[in-house]
């Protein structure tokens, strides 16, 4: 019925427009699918690289902490320089804290101390061989989140090392960490 009122020229124009729109939609859909596939591959690569980095980072950190475990046998005054030096050359470590019987007695950041570990971070369970928590801030860096890591001494009961690790930054109040939409 529609075609009866259209001239041949209009029929050709209408068919051309419909064909063009169909081809454009198909081409656009294929391009979208290809871009999604490339994007997924890039994200998979990024996630794989991040996973490898974190595995390597925490492996190295665990080895460093284990090498520091014997320092829990000494007085803080005798080991503070070594502790501070190790923290200075450990990537993203804020502080190493030596702990004996639940008391933090030496920090790479502040030196000698006598503070129950639960006062520093109540989320850490020192009965576990390894425990981790996220802190909203630390005393030396307020408003800057950190990761708290506890590793109990494998050889010495009641001893271990508590470590704070930079989280990567904080977000000012009222700001979002998501990128602005374009």
C-alpha positions as CSV (number, residue, x, y, z in Angstrom):
1,X,0.0,0.0,0.0
2,X,2.8,2.3,0.8
3,X,4.7,1.6,-2.4
4,X,1.7,2.6,-4.5
5,X,2.0,6.3,-3.4
6,X,5.8,6.4,-3.9
7,X,7.4,7.1,-7.2
8,X,10.3,5.0,-8.5
9,X,12.8,7.6,-7.5
10,X,11.5,7.8,-4.0
11,X,11.5,4.0,-3.8
12,X,15.2,3.9,-4.7
13,X,15.9,6.7,-2.2
14,X,14.0,4.9,0.6
15,X,15.7,1.6,-0.2
16,X,19.1,3.3,-0.2
17,X,18.4,5.0,3.2
18,X,17.2,1.7,4.7
19,X,20.2,-0.2,3.3
20,X,22.6,2.6,4.5
21,X,21.1,2.5,8.0
22,X,21.3,-1.3,8.1
23,X,24.9,-1.3,7.1
24,X,25.8,1.5,9.5
25,X,24.1,-0.4,12.4
26,X,25.8,-3.7,11.5
27,X,29.2,-1.9,11.1
28,X,28.7,0.0,14.4
29,X,27.7,-3.1,16.2
30,X,30.8,-5.0,14.9
31,X,33.1,-2.1,15.8
32,X,31.5,-2.0,19.3
33,X,32.1,-5.7,19.8
34,X,35.7,-5.5,18.7
35,X,36.4,-2.5,21.0
36,X,34.8,-4.4,23.9
37,X,37.0,-7.4,23.1
38,X,40.1,-5.3,23.0
39,X,39.1,-3.5,26.2
40,X,38.6,-6.8,28.0
41,X,42.0,-8.1,26.8
42,X,43.7,-4.9,28.1
43,X,41.9,-5.2,31.5
44,X,42.9,-8.8,31.7
45,X,46.5,-7.9,31.1
46,X,46.3,-5.1,33.7
47,X,44.8,-7.4,36.3
48,X,47.4,-10.1,35.5
49,X,50.2,-7.6,35.9
50,X,48.7,-6.2,39.1
51,X,48.3,-9.7,40.5
52,X,51.9,-10.6,39.7
53,X,53.2,-7.3,41.2
54,X,51.2,-7.8,44.4
55,X,52.3,-11.5,44.8
56,X,55.9,-10.4,44.3
57,X,55.6,-7.4,46.6
58,X,54.1,-9.3,49.5
59,X,56.5,-12.2,49.0
60,X,59.5,-9.8,49.3
61,X,57.8,-8.0,52.2
62,X,57.2,-11.3,54.0
63,X,60.9,-12.3,53.5
64,X,62.0,-8.9,54.8
65,X,59.8,-9.2,57.9
66,X,61.0,-12.7,58.5
67,X,64.6,-11.4,58.4
68,X,63.7,-8.8,61.0
69,X,62.1,-11.3,63.4
70,X,65.3,-11.9,65.4
71,X,65.4,-8.2,66.2
72,X,62.5,-8.8,68.6
73,X,65.0,-10.5,71.0
74,X,66.9,-7.2,71.5
75,X,66.3,-3.8,73.1
76,X,65.0,-1.1,70.8
77,X,68.1,1.0,71.4
78,X,70.2,-1.8,70.0
79,X,68.1,-2.4,66.8
80,X,66.4,1.0,66.0
81,X,69.0,2.0,63.4
82,X,68.6,-1.3,61.6
83,X,64.8,-1.1,61.8
84,X,64.7,2.4,60.5
85,X,67.2,1.6,57.6
86,X,65.1,-1.4,56.5
87,X,61.9,0.7,56.5
88,X,63.6,3.5,54.5
89,X,64.5,1.0,51.8
90,X,61.3,-1.0,51.7
91,X,58.9,0.2,49.1
92,X,55.7,1.8,50.5
93,X,56.4,0.7,54.1
94,X,55.5,3.4,56.6
95,X,56.9,1.6,59.6
96,X,58.0,-1.7,61.0
97,X,57.0,-2.2,64.7
98,X,58.5,-4.9,66.9
99,X,56.1,-6.6,69.2
100,X,56.7,-8.8,72.3
101,X,53.8,-10.3,74.3
102,X,51.3,-8.0,72.7
103,X,53.3,-4.8,73.4
104,X,54.8,-2.7,70.6
105,X,58.2,-1.9,71.9
106,X,60.1,-0.5,68.9
107,X,59.1,1.4,65.8
108,X,61.2,2.2,62.8
109,X,59.3,5.6,62.7
110,X,59.4,6.6,66.3
111,X,62.0,4.5,68.1
112,X,61.3,3.0,71.6
113,X,57.7,2.7,72.7
114,X,55.6,0.8,75.2
115,X,52.1,0.5,73.7
116,X,49.7,-2.4,73.5
117,X,49.4,-3.4,69.9
118,X,45.6,-3.4,70.3
119,X,45.8,0.4,71.0
120,X,47.5,0.9,67.7
121,X,45.2,-1.4,65.7
122,X,42.4,-3.4,67.3
123,X,41.6,-5.3,64.1
124,X,44.8,-7.4,64.1
125,X,44.7,-10.8,65.7
126,X,48.2,-11.6,67.1
127,X,47.2,-15.2,67.6
128,X,47.2,-15.7,63.8
129,X,50.5,-16.3,62.0
130,X,49.5,-13.6,59.5
131,X,46.7,-11.0,59.7
132,X,45.9,-8.0,57.7
133,X,43.6,-5.0,58.1
134,X,42.9,-1.7,56.5
135,X,43.4,1.4,58.6
136,X,41.7,4.8,57.9
137,X,44.9,6.5,59.1
138,X,48.0,6.1,61.3
139,X,49.2,8.4,64.1
140,X,52.1,9.7,62.0
141,X,49.9,10.2,58.9
142,X,46.4,11.2,59.8
143,X,43.8,11.1,57.0
144,X,46.0,8.8,55.0
145,X,44.8,5.2,54.8
146,X,47.2,2.3,55.3
147,X,47.3,-1.5,55.2
148,X,48.2,-3.1,58.5
149,X,50.1,-6.4,58.3
150,X,50.9,-8.7,61.3
151,X,53.4,-11.6,60.9
152,X,53.9,-13.7,64.0
153,X,57.4,-15.0,64.7
154,X,57.6,-18.6,63.5
155,X,60.2,-19.4,66.2
156,X,59.5,-17.2,69.2
157,X,56.2,-17.3,71.1
158,X,54.5,-14.0,71.8
159,X,56.7,-12.1,69.3
160,X,56.2,-10.7,65.8
161,X,56.3,-7.7,63.5
162,X,53.5,-5.3,62.8
163,X,53.9,-3.3,59.5
164,X,52.0,-0.4,58.1
165,X,52.0,-0.1,54.3
166,X,50.9,2.9,52.3
167,X,47.5,2.5,50.7
168,X,48.0,4.8,47.9
169,X,46.3,8.0,49.0
170,X,43.3,9.4,50.6
171,X,40.2,11.1,49.2
172,X,39.4,14.6,50.5
173,X,36.0,14.9,52.1
174,X,33.3,15.4,49.5
175,X,35.4,14.1,46.6
176,X,35.0,10.9,44.7
177,X,37.7,8.6,43.6
178,X,35.8,7.7,40.4
179,X,36.9,9.5,37.2
180,X,34.6,12.2,35.9
181,X,32.3,11.1,33.1
182,X,33.1,12.5,29.7
